[in-house]
Amino acid sequence: MTISEYKSSVKGKHAAVLGYGVSNRPLVDFLIDLGVSVEVRDKKEPEQEAKEKLRSQNIPLITGEHYLDNICADLIFRSPGIRPDYPGILAALEKGAVLTSEMELFFALCPATTIAITGSDGKTTTTTLVSKLLQAEGHRVFLGGNIGTPLLSKVAEMTRDDFAVLELSSFQLFTMRQSPDRAVVTNLSPNHLDWHCGMGEYAAAKENIFRYQNTNNLLVLNYENSYTREMASKAASTVRFFSSKQPLSSGIFLQDGTIALDGQEILKSEDILLPGIHNRENYMAAIAATEGLVSKEAILQVATTFTGVEHRLETVRVHRGVRYINSSIDSSPSRTAAALGCFSQKVICICGGYDKQIPFSPLANALCEHAKVVVLTGATARAIELALNECKADTKPGVYYEPDFQNAVQLASSLAIAGDTVILSPACASFDAFRNFMERGDTFRKIISELE
């Protein structure tokens, strides 16, 4: 659908935009430019500048606890963090409203080839790698979704020769009825169970990334993850697996330090700057997603120059012989386990944060294997401590508890000696103390930079 065709289809309609965050602000402007009547609803009051802009556009703003009551609209654009089964939303749908989202509208209007990545872990690095591989080959790339900028405002600039590369969360995918040309599911493990009604709903949301694909589309899946391996049977698209543990007759795999695609050597593991087996998996997923679009030379160029994404095993400083690493993105036990597995010696790990109702026994096993000291902080500190106490490992790390984040970081530093590594790898979301994992990582970076 073209923008002009969409403009004709929504002429004279009224839209309710639920949530006035980063992605929905450009959406409001986009709809206004198309002549759509808009109202904005958000539980929280936006900042004064944003309120003044809405006022200047004559856009009604409804806020407070009952912001989803009495919605009367033709179109409802849901912010990713708002569940679609709130009574106010369901009542509006019964009256004939159509539920959609900024991301779904982008997919409907985007003329470029779309490549989207989701998963419980690794999706940001994989998305970034896909983008960099395409750029190294000389393609024009628009990076968005959970990273980059909201792309709806850029859709008019895009052509069929361009690529839109997107990281998509389960929240964004939950109500999606469109899928990308090429899709990647890096892995799947219990996550966001404080928001989703169980693992089944979470997995079903992730499956929307390929649910509407056809035989001309591509789906890249992790062969070593039971959830993603089983997704292949549900896909109408061409499936390509990647594996870090075994050769595949058809697919991409790691063997004897070499990444091979259908048996042909593509990249030596030693050429990849990013540490850890999980980053080899990220590269395999990205290479499979760009198969036929990039050369071996472009892949080698990225591998030998890309040093990683902020907050992901990011070396912040080496101070008095101690290496400090910011991996604030590690918001699940499986992610922290993968991060810890990158180190040849035991580390001092800072863990804890917002409770997403995820079991911590796998985290406890990883900490017992890879950490010599654990400093616990945040809302989940006691739950992690309990899991460590119940762990059956022969050796266990020393455990310290400090509820204040800054004090926890300083405590970890005081316990370190030359040659040690201190890593912030929380295994939990940040919302108990920070707006997001970036703010948490930035705070860690600032504390470390001020150490004397």
C-alpha positions in Angstrom: 0.0 0.0 0.0 1.3 3.5 -0.8 1.1 6.5 1.5 -1.5 8.1 -0.8 -3.6 5.0 -0.9 -3.5 4.8 2.9 -4.4 8.5 3.1 -7.5 7.8 1.0 -8.5 4.9 3.2 -8.3 6.9 6.5 -9.9 10.1 5.2 -12.3 11.4 7.7 -11.4 8.8 10.4 -10.6 9.4 14.0 -7.6 7.7 15.7 -6.8 7.1 19.3 -3.1 6.8 20.0 -2.5 4.9 23.2 0.8 5.9 24.8 2.8 8.9 23.9 6.3 7.5 24.0 9.2 7.5 21.6 7.6 5.5 18.7 4.1 7.1 18.9 5.2 10.7 18.8 6.2 10.6 15.1 3.1 8.5 14.5 0.9 11.3 15.8 2.6 13.8 13.4 2.3 11.3 10.6 -1.4 10.9 11.1 -2.0 14.6 11.4 -0.2 15.2 8.1 -2.6 12.7 6.5 -5.6 14.6 7.8 -6.6 12.1 10.4 -8.3 13.4 13.5 -6.2 12.3 16.5 -6.5 12.0 20.3 -3.7 10.9 22.6 -4.1 8.8 25.7 -1.4 8.0 28.2 -1.5 6.9 31.9 1.3 9.5 32.7 1.3 13.2 32.0 3.9 13.9 29.3 6.5 16.7 29.9 5.4 20.3 29.4 7.0 20.7 26.0 5.1 17.7 24.7 1.8 18.9 26.2 2.3 22.3 24.5 2.9 20.7 21.1 -0.3 18.6 21.4 -2.2 21.7 22.4 -0.8 23.6 19.4 -2.0 20.8 17.2 -5.5 20.8 18.8 -5.0 17.2 19.9 -7.0 16.1 23.0 -4.9 14.5 25.7 -6.4 12.0 28.2 -4.3 10.9 31.1 -4.6 9.3 34.5 -5.7 5.9 35.8 -8.8 5.8 33.6 -7.1 6.8 30.3 -8.3 3.8 28.5 -12.0 4.3 29.4 -14.6 5.4 26.8 -12.5 5.1 23.7 -14.5 6.2 20.7 -12.4 5.9 17.6 -12.1 4.2 14.2 -8.5 3.3 14.6 -6.6 2.4 17.8 -2.8 2.6 17.8 -1.5 0.6 20.7 1.9 1.4 22.3 3.9 -1.8 22.7 3.7 -1.7 26.5 -0.1 -1.7 26.6 -1.9 -5.0 26.6 -4.6 -5.2 24.0 -7.1 -6.9 26.3 -7.8 -4.0 28.6 -11.6 -3.7 29.1 -11.6 -0.2 27.6 -9.8 -1.4 24.4 -12.1 -4.5 24.1 -15.2 -2.3 24.5 -14.0 0.0 21.6 -13.3 -3.0 19.4 -16.8 -4.3 20.0 -18.0 -0.9 18.7 -16.1 -1.4 15.5 -12.7 0.1 16.1 -9.7 -1.5 14.4 -6.6 -2.2 16.6 -3.2 -1.6 15.1 0.2 -0.1 15.9 2.9 2.2 14.6 5.0 -0.8 13.6 2.1 -2.6 11.8 1.4 0.6 9.8 5.1 0.9 8.9 5.1 -2.7 7.6 2.0 -1.9 5.5 3.6 1.2 3.9 7.3 0.2 3.7 8.4 -0.3 0.0 11.9 -1.5 1.1 12.9 -5.1 1.8 12.2 -5.8 5.5 14.5 -7.9 7.7 13.3 -8.3 11.3 15.0 -9.9 14.3 13.4 -11.1 17.5 14.4 -13.5 20.3 14.9 -13.6 24.1 18.6 -12.8 23.8 21.0 -11.5 21.2 18.5 -9.6 19.0 20.1 -6.1 19.3 23.5 -7.3 18.4 22.1 -9.5 15.6 20.0 -6.6 14.3 23.1 -4.3 14.4 25.2 -6.9 12.5 22.6 -7.4 9.8 22.6 -3.6 9.3 26.3 -3.3 9.2 26.7 -6.3 6.8 24.3 -4.7 4.4 26.0 -1.3 4.7 29.4 -2.8 4.1 28.1 -4.2 0.9 27.0 -0.7 -0.1 23.2 -1.0 0.5 21.2 1.8 1.9 19.8 0.7 5.3 17.2 2.1 7.7 17.6 0.7 11.2 14.7 0.8 13.6 12.2 -1.0 15.8 13.6 -1.3 19.3 16.8 0.4 18.2 17.6 3.3 16.0 14.8 5.8 15.2 11.1 5.2 14.6 11.0 4.5 10.9 7.4 5.5 10.1 8.6 9.1 9.6 11.2 7.8 7.1 9.0 5.6 5.0 8.4 8.3 2.3 12.2 8.3 1.7 12.5 4.5 1.2 12.6 2.7 -2.2 12.4 -0.9 -3.3 16.2 -1.0 -3.4 16.6 -0.1 0.3 16.5 -2.3 3.4 14.6 -1.7 6.6 16.3 -3.7 9.4 14.2 -3.9 12.6 14.6 -5.4 16.1 11.1 -6.4 17.3 10.0 -7.3 20.8 7.2 -9.6 21.9 5.3 -6.5 22.9 5.5 -5.1 19.3 4.8 -8.5 17.7 1.9 -9.4 20.0 -0.9 -8.0 17.8 1.1 -7.9 14.5 -0.7 -9.3 11.4 2.2 -8.8 9.0 5.6 -10.4 8.8 8.9 -9.2 7.3 10.5 -10.5 4.1 13.3 -12.1 6.1 12.9 -13.0 9.8 15.2 -14.2 12.5 14.4 -15.8 15.9 17.7 -15.9 17.7 16.5 -18.1 20.6 13.6 -18.4 23.0 13.6 -18.7 26.8 11.2 -17.6 29.6 11.0 -13.8 29.6 8.6 -10.9 30.3 6.3 -13.3 32.2 5.3 -10.4 34.4 3.5 -9.0 31.3 2.6 -12.0 29.2 0.1 -14.6 30.5 2.6 -17.4 30.5 5.2 -18.9 28.2 2.7 -19.9 25.6 1.5 -16.4 25.0 5.1 -15.1 24.9 6.1 -17.7 22.3 3.0 -17.1 20.2 3.8 -13.4 20.1 7.3 -14.2 18.9 5.9 -16.5 16.2 4.1 -13.5 14.6 7.4 -12.5 13.1 7.0 -15.4 10.6 3.3 -16.3 10.9 2.3 -14.2 7.8 5.3 -15.1 5.6 4.9 -17.0 2.4 7.1 -19.3 0.3 9.1 -16.4 -1.1 10.2 -15.4 2.4 13.1 -16.5 4.6 13.1 -17.6 8.3 16.3 -18.1 10.2 16.1 -20.2 13.4 18.5 -21.4 16.1 18.7 -25.2 15.7 20.1 -25.6 19.3 17.1 -24.0 21.0 14.1 -26.4 21.3 11.5 -23.6 21.0 12.9 -22.2 17.8 13.7 -25.6 16.3 10.0 -26.5 16.6 9.0 -23.3 14.9 10.2 -24.6 11.6 7.2 -26.9 11.3 4.8 -23.9 11.6 6.5 -21.8 8.9 5.3 -21.4 5.3 8.6 -19.7 4.4 12.0 -21.2 3.5 13.8 -22.1 6.8 17.5 -21.8 7.4 18.9 -23.1 10.7 22.1 -22.0 12.4 24.0 -24.1 15.0 27.0 -23.5 17.2 27.3 -27.2 18.3 27.0 -29.4 15.2 27.3 -29.5 11.4 24.1 -29.0 9.4 23.5 -30.5 6.0 21.6 -27.3 5.1 22.3 -24.2 7.0 25.1 -22.3 8.8 27.2 -23.8 11.6 30.4 -23.4 13.6 32.9 -26.2 13.4 36.6 -26.2 14.3 36.7 -22.4 14.7 35.1 -21.7 11.3 31.6 -20.5 10.4 30.4 -22.4 7.3 27.3 -22.1 5.2 26.2 -25.3 3.4 29.7 -26.6 4.0 31.5 -23.6 2.5 33.8 -21.6 4.8 32.5 -18.1 5.3 34.4 -16.7 8.3 37.0 -17.8 10.8 35.9 -17.4 14.4 39.3 -15.8 15.3 38.4 -12.9 13.0 35.4 -11.9 15.1 36.3 -9.2 17.6 33.2 -9.8 19.8 33.9 -12.3 22.6 31.8 -15.4 23.5 30.1 -18.2 21.7 26.8 -16.3 21.8 28.3 -13.7 19.5 29.4 -16.4 17.1 25.7 -17.4 17.1 24.7 -13.7 16.5 27.1 -13.6 13.5 25.7 -16.9 12.1 22.1 -15.6 12.4 23.1 -12.3 10.7 25.0 -14.0 7.9 22.0 -16.4 7.2 19.6 -13.5 7.2 21.7 -11.6 4.6 22.5 -14.7 2.4 22.7 -13.7 -1.2 22.9 -10.0 -0.3 26.4 -9.6 1.0 29.9 -10.9 0.1 32.5 -12.8 2.2 34.6 -9.6 1.9 31.8 -7.5 3.5 31.4 -10.1 6.3 35.1 -10.1 7.0 35.2 -6.3 7.1 32.5 -6.1 9.7 33.9 -9.0 11.8 37.4 -7.4 12.0 36.1 -3.9 12.9 32.9 -4.1 14.9 33.6 -3.9 18.6 30.1 -4.2 19.9 27.0 -2.3 21.0 26.8 -0.2 24.1 25.8 -2.0 27.3 26.7 -5.4 25.9 29.9 -6.7 27.3 31.2 -3.2 27.0 34.6 -2.6 28.6 34.2 0.7 30.5 37.6 1.0 32.1 40.7 -0.8 33.4 41.5 0.8 36.7 44.3 -0.4 39.1 44.5 -3.6 37.1 40.7 -4.4 37.4 38.6 -4.6 34.2 35.1 -3.1 34.5 32.5 -4.4 32.0 29.0 -2.9 31.5 26.6 -5.5 30.3 23.4 -3.8 31.5 21.4 -5.3 28.6 21.6 -8.6 30.3 18.0 -8.5 31.6 17.4 -12.3 31.8 19.1 -15.2 33.5 20.0 -16.8 30.1 21.6 -13.6 28.9 23.7 -13.3 32.0 24.7 -17.0 31.7 25.8 -16.3 28.2 27.8 -13.2 29.2 29.5 -15.1 32.1 30.5 -17.9 29.7 32.7 -15.5 27.8 35.4 -15.3 30.5 38.2 -17.8 31.1 38.5 -16.9 34.8 35.9 -16.3 37.5 34.5 -12.8 37.8 32.9 -10.5 40.3 29.3 -10.1 39.1 26.7 -7.5 40.1 23.2 -8.9 39.8 19.6 -8.0 40.5 16.8 -5.7 39.5 13.2 -5.7 38.5 11.3 -9.0 39.0 9.9 -10.4 35.7 8.8 -13.6 37.5 11.5 -15.7 35.8 13.1 -18.6 37.7 16.6 -18.0 38.9 17.9 -21.5 39.2 19.6 -21.4 35.8 21.3 -18.1 36.8 22.5 -19.7 40.1 24.1 -22.5 38.2 25.9 -20.0 35.9 27.1 -17.9 38.8 28.4 -20.9 40.7 30.4 -21.9 37.6 31.7 -18.5 36.5 31.6 -16.1 39.5 33.9 -15.9 42.5 31.9 -13.1 44.1 28.3 -12.0 43.5 27.0 -8.6 44.7 23.2 -8.6 44.8 21.1 -5.5 44.6 17.6 -4.5 43.5 14.2 -6.0 44.0 15.3 -9.6 43.1 18.4 -9.8 45.3 16.8 -12.1 47.9 15.3 -14.4 45.2 18.7 -14.8 43.5 20.3 -15.4 46.9 17.7 -18.1 47.6 18.5 -19.8 44.2 22.2 -19.7 45.0 21.6 -21.3 48.4 19.6 -24.1 46.7 22.2 -24.6 44.0 23.8 -28.1 44.2 27.2 -27.0 42.8 30.4 -28.1 44.6 31.7 -24.6 44.8 29.7 -21.4 45.3 30.7 -17.7 45.0 30.9 -15.3 47.9 27.6 -13.5 48.2 27.1 -9.9 49.3 23.9 -7.9 49.5 23.7 -4.1 49.0 20.2 -2.6 48.1 21.6 0.7 46.8 22.9 0.4 43.3 25.8 2.9 43.6 26.9 1.3 46.9 26.7 -2.1 45.2 29.0 -1.1 42.4 31.4 0.5 44.9 31.3 -2.7 47.0 32.1 -4.8 44.0 35.1 -2.6 43.2 36.4 -2.8 46.8 36.3 -6.6 46.6 38.4 -6.7 43.4 42.2 -7.0 43.1 44.5 -6.5 40.1 43.7 -9.1 37.4 40.0 -9.3 38.3 37.0 -8.5 36.2 33.9 -6.7 37.6 30.9 -7.1 35.4 27.4 -5.5 35.7 25.2 -8.3 34.3 21.9 -8.0 36.2 19.9 -10.9 34.8 16.9 -8.7 35.5 15.1 -5.7 34.0 16.0 -2.2 35.4 12.5 -0.8 36.2 12.8 -1.2 40.0 15.4 1.7 40.0 15.9 3.0 36.4 13.9 4.0 33.4 15.6 1.4 31.2 18.8 -0.7 30.9 20.6 2.2 29.2 20.2 4.5 32.2 21.4 1.7 34.4 24.4 1.1 32.3 25.2 4.8 32.0 25.0 5.1 35.8 27.4 2.1 36.2 29.8 3.8 33.7 29.7 7.1 35.6 30.4 5.4 38.9 33.3 3.5 37.5 34.7 6.6 35.8 34.8 8.4 39.1 36.7 5.7 41.0 40.0 7.0 42.4 
